[in-house]
């Protein structure tokens, strides 16, 4: 049996990141930290909130994804908006870009994966889903999530689907990280991923496509909870 100490510590790190993000967001949206202001350095923020610098980095990445801040290498992090953007900022791609494109790529890819996957593909997918279910380290979970989606695209046997999803990997990871902190999506995603794997294992293209479509719809719904309407 896992000891209480082992299960508590990673959850505390996740809670700390949520708390730091909520505090920074509150200060920015209330105007206490106005647009144009430079935020304190990571080390200073870590000292202020009594957390590690890695926790601060998680919170700052999500602040940037929400459109509240921008970080410039060598200069620092600056407040660029007093309210959450209507669309997550995810590097080259936005959440809107992903929402519009993913159903046309990952739903058919999941269906093909159910028909074409190898036993090795299936074993790896099942292993990743199992690891995600017990992973409480946010950064590690997000990395597994991105790998999961890339592997399904590869298992589809369609190199176009695989290439597109691999290209989206960083944006998918950034989106997952922010949704986990703001909308508490991690455990719901675990359940959805297991449904996708079960359908792929059963060899049902229809069920695998439907499970992936349901997962993407749930992600889209969570995006609507971020505090700003999406056009």
C-alpha positions in Angstrom: 0.0 0.0 0.0 1.3 3.5 -0.8 2.1 5.5 2.3 0.1 8.8 2.9 3.4 10.7 2.7 4.2 9.5 -0.8 0.8 10.5 -2.1 0.7 13.9 -0.4 3.8 15.6 -1.6 3.2 15.7 -5.3 -0.4 16.8 -4.7 1.0 19.6 -2.6 3.1 20.7 -5.5 0.1 20.8 -7.8 -1.9 22.7 -5.3 0.9 25.2 -4.9 1.0 25.9 -8.6 -2.7 26.4 -8.6 -2.5 28.7 -5.7 0.3 30.8 -7.2 -1.5 31.1 -10.5 -4.7 32.1 -8.7 -2.8 34.8 -6.7 -1.0 36.2 -9.7 -4.2 36.2 -11.8 -6.1 37.9 -9.0 -3.5 40.6 -8.6 -3.4 41.3 -12.4 -7.2 41.2 -13.0 -7.8 43.5 -10.0 -5.4 46.0 -11.2 -3.1 45.8 -8.2 -0.4 44.8 -10.7 -1.3 47.0 -13.7 -0.6 46.4 -17.4 3.0 47.3 -18.2 4.3 46.2 -14.9 7.3 43.8 -14.6 6.7 40.9 -12.3 9.4 40.0 -9.8 12.0 37.4 -10.8 11.2 33.7 -10.3 13.4 33.5 -7.2 11.7 36.5 -5.6 8.2 35.0 -6.4 9.3 31.7 -5.0 10.3 33.4 -1.8 7.2 35.4 -1.6 4.9 32.4 -1.9 7.1 29.9 -0.1 7.3 27.5 -3.1 10.0 26.2 -5.4 11.0 28.0 -8.6 9.6 25.1 -10.7 6.2 25.8 -9.2 6.5 29.5 -10.1 7.5 28.5 -13.6 4.4 26.4 -14.0 2.2 29.3 -12.8 4.0 31.8 -15.1 3.6 29.6 -18.2 -0.1 29.4 -17.5 -0.3 33.2 -17.0 1.3 33.6 -20.4 -1.1 31.0 -21.9 -4.0 32.9 -20.5 -2.8 36.1 -22.3 -2.0 38.0 -19.0 1.8 38.1 -19.3 4.7 37.8 -21.7 8.2 36.7 -20.9 11.1 38.2 -22.7 14.5 36.4 -22.4 17.0 38.5 -20.5 14.4 41.1 -19.6 11.7 39.4 -17.5 8.0 38.8 -17.4 5.6 41.7 -18.0 1.9 42.1 -17.6 0.3 42.7 -21.0 -3.4 42.4 -20.3 -5.7 42.9 -17.3 -8.1 40.1 -18.3 -7.9 36.6 -19.6 -7.7 36.3 -23.3 -10.6 34.8 -25.2 -8.1 32.3 -26.6 -5.1 30.6 -25.0 -1.7 31.7 -26.3 0.2 28.5 -27.0 3.3 29.5 -29.0 2.7 29.2 -32.8 -0.8 27.9 -32.3 -3.8 29.0 -30.2 -6.4 27.0 -28.4 -8.8 28.0 -31.1 -6.5 26.6 -33.7 -6.2 23.3 -31.9 -10.0 23.1 -31.2 -10.8 23.6 -34.9 -8.1 21.2 -36.2 -7.8 18.3 -33.8 -11.2 16.6 -34.5 -10.3 16.4 -38.2 -6.9 14.8 -37.3 -7.1 12.9 -34.1 -10.6 11.4 -34.4 -9.9 9.6 -37.7 -6.4 8.7 -36.5 -7.8 7.0 -33.4 -10.2 5.0 -35.7 -7.3 3.9 -37.9 -5.2 3.1 -34.9 -7.9 0.6 -33.7 -7.6 -1.2 -37.1 -3.8 -0.9 -37.7 -2.1 -0.8 -34.3 0.5 -3.4 -33.5 0.7 -5.3 -30.3 3.7 -3.2 -29.4 1.7 0.0 -30.0 -1.1 -1.3 -27.8 1.3 -2.3 -25.0 2.9 1.1 -25.0 -0.4 2.9 -25.0 -1.7 0.9 -22.1 1.5 1.5 -20.2 1.3 5.3 -20.8 -2.3 5.4 -19.7 -1.4 3.4 -16.6 1.5 5.7 -15.8 -0.7 8.8 -16.2 -3.3 7.4 -13.8 -0.8 7.4 -10.9 1.4 10.4 -12.0 0.9 13.4 -9.8 3.9 15.4 -11.0 2.3 18.0 -13.3 5.2 18.3 -15.8 5.6 14.5 -16.0 1.9 14.0 -16.6 1.8 16.7 -19.4 4.8 15.0 -21.1 3.0 11.6 -21.0 -0.2 13.2 -22.3 1.6 14.6 -25.4 3.3 11.3 -26.0 0.0 9.5 -25.7 -1.6 11.5 -28.5 1.5 11.3 -30.7 1.6 7.5 -30.3 -2.0 7.1 -31.4 -1.3 9.2 -34.5 1.7 6.9 -35.2 -0.3 3.8 -34.6 -2.8 5.0 -37.3 -0.2 4.2 -39.9 -0.9 7.5 -41.6 2.3 9.6 -41.8 0.3 12.8 -42.4 -1.6 12.4 -39.2 1.5 11.5 -37.3 3.5 14.5 -38.7 0.7 16.9 -37.8 0.3 15.7 -34.2 4.0 15.7 -33.6 4.2 19.2 -34.9 1.4 20.2 -32.4 3.1 18.5 -29.5 4.4 21.6 -27.7 1.1 23.4 -28.1 -0.8 20.4 -26.8 1.5 20.2 -23.7 1.1 23.9 -23.0 -2.7 23.6 -23.2 -2.9 20.6 -21.0 -0.7 22.2 -18.4 -2.9 25.3 -18.2 -6.2 23.3 -18.2 -4.9 21.1 -15.4 -4.1 24.1 -13.2 -7.2 26.2 -14.0 -9.9 23.7 -14.9 -8.7 20.6 -12.9 -8.7 18.4 -16.1 -6.1 15.8 -15.2 -8.1 13.0 -13.7 -11.0 13.4 -16.1 -8.5 13.1 -18.9 -7.1 9.9 -17.4 -10.6 8.3 -17.6 -11.1 9.5 -21.2 -7.7 8.2 -22.2 -8.5 4.7 -20.8 -11.7 4.7 -22.9 -9.7 5.5 -26.0 -7.2 2.7 -25.3 -10.0 0.2 -24.6 -11.6 0.9 -27.9 -8.3 0.6 -29.7 -7.6 -2.7 -28.0 -11.0 -3.9 -29.0 -10.2 -3.1 -32.6 -13.3 -0.9 -33.0 -12.7 2.1 -35.3 -16.2 3.4 -34.5 -15.7 3.3 -30.7 -12.1 4.6 -30.8 -13.2 7.6 -33.0 -16.1 8.3 -30.7 -14.0 8.1 -27.6 -11.4 10.5 -29.0 -14.2 12.8 -30.1 -15.7 12.8 -26.6 -12.2 13.6 -25.1 -11.7 16.5 -27.5 -15.2 17.8 -26.7 -14.5 17.7 -23.0 -11.2 19.7 -23.6 -13.2 22.3 -25.6 -15.7 22.6 -22.8 -13.0 23.1 -20.2 -11.5 25.9 -22.3 -14.8 27.7 -21.8 -14.3 27.7 -18.1 -11.2 29.8 -18.2 -12.9 33.1 -17.5 -13.3 34.7 -20.9 -15.6 33.9 -23.8 -14.1 32.3 -26.9 -15.0 33.7 -30.3 
